[in-house]
């Protein structure tokens, strides 16, 4: 049996090796950034974060890892390594629906790590605006929830946006009820509409008479609940410490697999990986019988699977809708190019909102 001092000495030696290797990796990362700028004159910072390369690295880690570190731990370590490498190449900023403590904040941090600058926004539309006007490098917006469905604020702004979808990320969401009042004294509950929707069964059972008030974010709900006697917020456990509240109840969402999907926005999409999705926006002439059916059929004819279909009022006139379709493939793939070309025969205002690596696990497909 090895003695403790010798084991600690071995750890110290390994740490020295790790530090040297990490710095060597960082120097190579800087060389890569310089090489990119030489090849692509006027390269924008959006090309520093490459979701396709990130997915390639994580897939490689899964193949190479034989323990004892589990995959999530190893991925978290490399997330920070890549975050630090990006920070060496450029000052990268990420807008998200704030204030600090929202699920959007958690999702952004899990995706980009500690070494980038996070810029909270007061509403989802401000995230789009910050990306479009170049005030930030990227924006992260909630897109849909496995319990409560699509986030309509995101879809409504996506009707007009010039930003492109660059990546997607998923966050398992556990909602808590926070308050400085006991459960029986709570008369009002604040949260984002998604938060209220994801917990409506629990609220109906335990707080049937409490007034439910929608606000712009779950963290804003915590801020407001902290200032009112008898008020509570549905939000993350992190907000308890941030805003001086007590956790009255944990995990009040409907189902343990409650997951929110976020889109990462930038000025352009990344290259194809071989396993991508593309988000398309279009309208149809509602006076033409079967126009929508004909439009959707082009995806089948091109052997493209459809993963999501949404519609929202266009705002141009009553009963006129904009449709959103998420299909397999990348907008640079020939099959998607042909599908978009054919779609224009039946639909109007066809726009590709972006292509991104598919991050769903096999169990989620």
C-alpha positions as CSV (number, residue, x, y, z in Angstrom):
1,X,0.0,0.0,0.0
2,X,1.4,3.4,-1.0
3,X,1.9,5.9,1.8
4,X,0.1,9.3,1.8
5,X,3.2,11.5,1.3
6,X,4.3,9.7,-1.8
7,X,0.8,9.9,-3.3
8,X,0.6,13.6,-2.6
9,X,4.0,14.0,-4.2
10,X,2.7,12.2,-7.3
11,X,-0.3,14.5,-7.4
12,X,2.0,17.6,-7.2
13,X,4.0,16.2,-10.1
14,X,0.9,15.6,-12.2
15,X,-0.4,19.1,-11.4
16,X,2.9,20.5,-12.7
17,X,2.5,18.5,-15.9
18,X,-1.1,19.6,-16.3
19,X,-0.2,23.3,-16.0
20,X,2.5,23.0,-18.6
21,X,0.2,21.1,-21.0
22,X,-2.6,23.6,-20.5
23,X,-0.4,26.5,-21.3
24,X,1.0,24.7,-24.3
25,X,-2.5,24.1,-25.5
26,X,-3.3,27.8,-24.9
27,X,-0.3,28.9,-27.0
28,X,-1.5,26.6,-29.8
29,X,-5.0,28.1,-29.5
30,X,-3.5,31.6,-30.0
31,X,-1.6,30.3,-33.1
32,X,-4.9,29.0,-34.4
33,X,-6.5,32.4,-33.9
34,X,-3.7,34.1,-35.8
35,X,-3.9,31.6,-38.6
36,X,-7.6,32.2,-39.0
37,X,-7.0,36.0,-39.3
38,X,-4.4,35.4,-41.9
39,X,-6.6,33.2,-44.0
40,X,-9.8,35.2,-43.5
41,X,-9.0,38.9,-43.6
42,X,-11.5,40.9,-41.6
43,X,-12.6,37.8,-39.6
44,X,-15.3,38.6,-37.1
45,X,-15.2,37.3,-33.5
46,X,-18.2,35.1,-34.2
47,X,-15.8,32.7,-35.9
48,X,-13.7,32.3,-32.8
49,X,-16.5,30.2,-31.2
50,X,-17.0,27.2,-33.4
51,X,-19.9,25.0,-32.3
52,X,-18.9,22.4,-34.9
53,X,-15.4,22.1,-33.5
54,X,-16.8,22.1,-30.0
55,X,-19.1,19.1,-30.8
56,X,-16.1,17.3,-32.4
57,X,-14.1,17.7,-29.2
58,X,-16.8,16.5,-26.9
59,X,-17.5,13.5,-29.1
60,X,-13.8,12.7,-29.0
61,X,-13.8,13.0,-25.2
62,X,-16.6,10.5,-25.0
63,X,-14.7,8.0,-27.2
64,X,-11.4,8.4,-25.3
65,X,-12.7,8.6,-21.7
66,X,-12.5,5.3,-19.8
67,X,-12.9,6.7,-16.3
68,X,-12.8,7.1,-13.4
69,X,-14.0,10.6,-14.3
70,X,-17.5,10.5,-15.7
71,X,-18.4,12.2,-19.0
72,X,-20.2,15.2,-17.4
73,X,-17.2,16.0,-15.2
74,X,-14.7,15.7,-18.0
75,X,-16.9,17.8,-20.3
76,X,-17.1,20.5,-17.6
77,X,-13.3,20.6,-17.3
78,X,-12.9,21.0,-21.1
79,X,-15.6,23.6,-21.2
80,X,-13.5,25.8,-19.0
81,X,-10.4,25.1,-20.9
82,X,-12.1,26.1,-24.2
83,X,-13.6,29.2,-22.5
84,X,-10.2,30.3,-21.4
85,X,-8.8,29.7,-24.9
86,X,-11.5,31.8,-26.5
87,X,-10.9,34.6,-24.0
88,X,-7.2,34.7,-25.0
89,X,-8.2,35.2,-28.7
90,X,-10.9,37.8,-28.3
91,X,-13.1,39.7,-25.8
92,X,-16.3,37.7,-26.2
93,X,-19.6,38.8,-24.7
94,X,-22.9,36.9,-24.3
95,X,-26.3,38.6,-23.8
96,X,-29.0,36.7,-21.9
97,X,-32.3,37.2,-20.3
98,X,-31.4,38.6,-16.8
99,X,-31.0,39.6,-14.2
100,X,-28.3,37.2,-12.8
101,X,-29.8,33.9,-11.5
102,X,-32.2,33.2,-14.4
103,X,-32.2,29.8,-16.1
104,X,-30.9,31.7,-19.2
105,X,-27.9,32.8,-17.1
106,X,-27.3,29.2,-16.0
107,X,-27.6,27.9,-19.5
108,X,-25.2,30.6,-20.9
109,X,-22.6,29.8,-18.2
110,X,-22.8,26.1,-18.7
111,X,-22.3,26.6,-22.5
112,X,-19.6,29.3,-22.4
113,X,-17.8,28.9,-19.1
114,X,-16.3,31.5,-16.7
115,X,-13.9,33.3,-19.0
116,X,-16.4,35.3,-21.1
117,X,-18.3,38.5,-20.3
118,X,-22.0,38.1,-19.6
119,X,-24.4,40.9,-20.3
120,X,-27.9,40.6,-18.7
121,X,-30.9,42.0,-20.7
122,X,-34.3,43.0,-19.3
123,X,-36.3,41.1,-21.9
124,X,-35.8,38.6,-24.7
125,X,-36.2,41.2,-27.4
126,X,-33.2,43.1,-26.0
127,X,-31.1,40.0,-26.5
128,X,-31.9,39.9,-30.2
129,X,-31.3,43.6,-30.4
130,X,-27.9,43.4,-28.7
131,X,-26.8,40.8,-31.2
132,X,-28.2,42.6,-34.3
133,X,-26.5,45.9,-33.4
134,X,-23.2,44.2,-32.5
135,X,-23.2,45.3,-28.9
136,X,-22.4,41.6,-27.9
137,X,-20.8,38.7,-29.7
138,X,-23.6,36.2,-29.0
139,X,-27.1,36.1,-27.5
140,X,-28.8,33.2,-25.8
141,X,-32.6,33.0,-25.8
142,X,-35.0,30.3,-24.5
143,X,-36.7,28.5,-27.4
144,X,-39.0,25.8,-26.0
145,X,-39.6,23.8,-22.9
146,X,-40.4,20.1,-22.7
147,X,-43.4,20.7,-20.4
148,X,-44.8,24.1,-21.5
149,X,-43.9,24.3,-25.2
150,X,-42.6,27.1,-27.3
151,X,-41.4,30.5,-25.9
152,X,-43.7,32.9,-27.8
153,X,-41.6,36.0,-27.1
154,X,-38.6,34.3,-28.9
155,X,-40.8,33.3,-31.9
156,X,-42.4,36.7,-32.2
157,X,-39.0,38.5,-32.5
158,X,-37.6,35.8,-34.8
159,X,-40.2,36.9,-37.3
160,X,-38.1,40.1,-38.0
161,X,-34.6,39.3,-36.8
162,X,-31.5,39.4,-38.9
163,X,-29.5,37.4,-36.3
164,X,-28.6,33.8,-37.1
165,X,-28.9,30.7,-35.0
166,X,-25.4,29.3,-34.4
167,X,-26.0,26.6,-31.8
168,X,-28.4,25.1,-29.4
169,X,-28.1,24.0,-25.7
170,X,-30.3,22.2,-23.2
171,X,-30.8,22.8,-19.5
172,X,-32.6,20.6,-17.1
173,X,-34.8,23.0,-15.1
174,X,-35.8,22.4,-11.5
175,X,-38.2,25.1,-10.3
176,X,-38.4,26.2,-6.6
177,X,-40.9,28.3,-4.7
178,X,-39.0,31.1,-2.9
179,X,-40.5,33.4,-0.3
180,X,-39.9,35.0,3.1
181,X,-43.4,34.0,4.1
182,X,-44.6,30.5,5.0
183,X,-46.6,28.6,2.4
184,X,-50.0,29.2,4.2
185,X,-49.4,33.0,4.1
186,X,-48.5,33.3,0.4
187,X,-51.1,35.2,-1.6
188,X,-49.2,36.1,-4.7
189,X,-46.7,34.2,-7.0
190,X,-44.4,35.9,-9.5
191,X,-42.6,34.2,-12.3
192,X,-41.9,34.2,-16.0
193,X,-44.9,32.8,-18.0
194,X,-42.8,29.6,-18.7
195,X,-42.2,29.2,-14.9
196,X,-45.8,29.5,-14.1
197,X,-46.7,27.1,-16.9
198,X,-44.2,24.5,-15.8
199,X,-45.5,24.5,-12.2
200,X,-49.2,25.1,-12.8
201,X,-50.2,21.7,-11.4
202,X,-48.3,22.2,-8.1
203,X,-49.5,25.8,-7.7
204,X,-53.1,24.7,-8.3
205,X,-52.8,22.0,-5.7
206,X,-50.9,23.9,-3.0
207,X,-51.7,27.6,-3.7
208,X,-55.1,27.5,-5.4
209,X,-56.1,31.0,-4.3
210,X,-52.8,32.7,-4.8
211,X,-52.7,35.3,-7.6
212,X,-50.2,34.4,-10.3
213,X,-48.4,37.4,-11.9
214,X,-46.3,37.1,-15.0
215,X,-43.0,39.1,-15.2
216,X,-40.1,39.3,-17.6
217,X,-37.8,36.7,-16.0
218,X,-37.7,34.3,-13.1
219,X,-34.9,36.3,-11.4
220,X,-37.0,39.5,-11.6
221,X,-39.8,37.5,-9.9
222,X,-37.3,36.8,-7.1
223,X,-36.4,40.5,-6.8
224,X,-40.1,41.4,-6.5
225,X,-41.0,38.6,-4.1
226,X,-38.2,39.7,-1.8
227,X,-39.8,43.2,-1.4
228,X,-43.4,42.0,-0.6
229,X,-44.8,40.3,2.4
230,X,-46.9,37.3,1.3
231,X,-45.3,37.1,-2.1
232,X,-43.4,34.3,-3.6
233,X,-41.4,33.5,-6.8
234,X,-41.1,30.5,-9.0
235,X,-37.5,30.4,-10.0
236,X,-34.1,28.6,-9.5
237,X,-32.6,27.7,-6.1
238,X,-29.7,30.0,-6.9
239,X,-32.0,33.0,-6.6
240,X,-32.6,32.2,-2.9
241,X,-29.0,33.3,-2.0
242,X,-28.9,36.1,-4.6
243,X,-32.0,37.8,-3.5
244,X,-32.3,36.8,0.2
245,X,-35.2,34.4,0.0
246,X,-36.0,31.1,1.7
247,X,-36.8,27.9,-0.3
248,X,-40.3,27.0,0.6
249,X,-40.5,24.1,-1.8
250,X,-38.2,22.4,-4.3
251,X,-38.7,20.6,-7.6
252,X,-42.2,21.8,-8.1
253,X,-42.1,21.5,-11.9
254,X,-44.3,19.0,-13.7
255,X,-42.0,15.9,-14.2
256,X,-38.4,15.3,-13.4
257,X,-37.2,15.6,-17.0
258,X,-38.4,19.2,-17.4
259,X,-35.9,20.7,-19.9
260,X,-35.6,24.0,-21.6
261,X,-33.9,24.3,-25.0
262,X,-32.0,27.5,-25.8
263,X,-30.7,28.9,-29.1
264,X,-27.4,30.7,-29.4
265,X,-27.6,33.7,-31.8
266,X,-24.8,35.3,-33.7
267,X,-24.0,37.1,-36.9
268,X,-23.6,33.8,-38.9
269,X,-24.1,30.1,-38.6
270,X,-21.2,27.6,-38.4
271,X,-20.1,25.1,-41.0
272,X,-21.9,21.7,-41.4
273,X,-21.0,18.8,-39.1
274,X,-22.9,16.0,-40.7
275,X,-25.5,16.0,-37.9
276,X,-27.2,19.4,-38.1
277,X,-30.6,21.1,-37.9
278,X,-31.9,24.1,-39.9
279,X,-34.5,26.6,-38.8
280,X,-36.6,28.1,-41.6
281,X,-39.2,30.9,-41.5
282,X,-41.9,31.5,-44.2
283,X,-45.5,32.6,-44.8
284,X,-48.1,31.3,-47.3
285,X,-50.9,32.7,-49.4
286,X,-53.8,31.5,-47.2
287,X,-56.2,32.1,-50.1
288,X,-54.5,29.2,-52.0
289,X,-55.9,25.8,-50.9
290,X,-53.2,23.4,-49.8
291,X,-50.4,26.0,-49.9
292,X,-49.1,25.0,-46.4
293,X,-49.4,21.3,-47.2
294,X,-47.5,21.8,-50.5
295,X,-44.8,23.8,-48.7
296,X,-44.3,21.1,-46.0
297,X,-44.2,18.4,-48.6
298,X,-40.9,19.7,-50.1
299,X,-39.1,18.6,-47.0
300,X,-40.4,15.0,-47.4
301,X,-39.5,15.0,-51.1
302,X,-35.9,16.0,-50.1
303,X,-35.8,13.3,-47.4
304,X,-35.5,15.8,-44.6
305,X,-37.1,15.0,-41.3
306,X,-39.1,17.7,-39.5
307,X,-38.5,18.2,-35.8
308,X,-40.6,21.2,-35.0
309,X,-43.4,23.3,-36.6
310,X,-44.7,26.5,-35.1
311,X,-46.9,29.4,-36.2
312,X,-47.3,33.0,-34.9
313,X,-49.5,35.9,-36.1
314,X,-47.5,38.0,-38.5
315,X,-48.9,41.3,-37.2
316,X,-49.5,42.5,-40.8
317,X,-53.2,41.7,-40.8
318,X,-55.7,39.5,-38.9
319,X,-55.4,35.7,-39.4
320,X,-52.1,35.9,-41.3
321,X,-49.4,33.7,-39.9
322,X,-45.7,33.1,-40.0
323,X,-44.5,29.5,-39.9
324,X,-41.3,28.1,-38.4
325,X,-40.0,24.7,-39.4
326,X,-37.0,23.0,-38.0
327,X,-35.6,20.3,-40.4
328,X,-32.7,18.0,-40.5
329,X,-29.6,19.0,-42.4
330,X,-27.5,22.1,-42.9
331,X,-28.4,25.0,-45.2
332,X,-25.2,24.4,-47.2
333,X,-26.3,20.7,-47.8
334,X,-27.6,20.1,-51.3
335,X,-30.8,18.5,-50.0
336,X,-31.6,21.6,-47.9
337,X,-30.7,24.0,-50.7
338,X,-33.1,22.1,-53.0
339,X,-35.8,22.1,-50.4
340,X,-35.6,25.8,-49.9
341,X,-35.6,26.4,-53.6
342,X,-38.8,24.3,-54.0
343,X,-40.3,25.9,-50.9
344,X,-40.2,29.3,-52.6
345,X,-42.6,28.0,-55.3
346,X,-45.4,27.6,-52.7
347,X,-44.5,30.1,-50.0
348,X,-43.4,33.7,-49.6
349,X,-40.8,35.5,-47.4
350,X,-38.8,32.3,-47.1
351,X,-35.8,32.9,-44.7
352,X,-33.2,30.5,-43.3
353,X,-32.7,31.6,-39.7
354,X,-29.6,29.4,-39.3
355,X,-28.1,25.9,-39.1
356,X,-26.6,24.4,-36.0
357,X,-25.1,21.1,-34.7
358,X,-27.7,18.8,-33.3
359,X,-27.1,18.4,-29.5
360,X,-29.9,16.0,-28.7
361,X,-29.0,12.7,-27.3
362,X,-30.1,9.4,-28.9
363,X,-32.8,9.1,-26.1
364,X,-34.2,12.5,-26.9
365,X,-34.5,12.0,-30.7
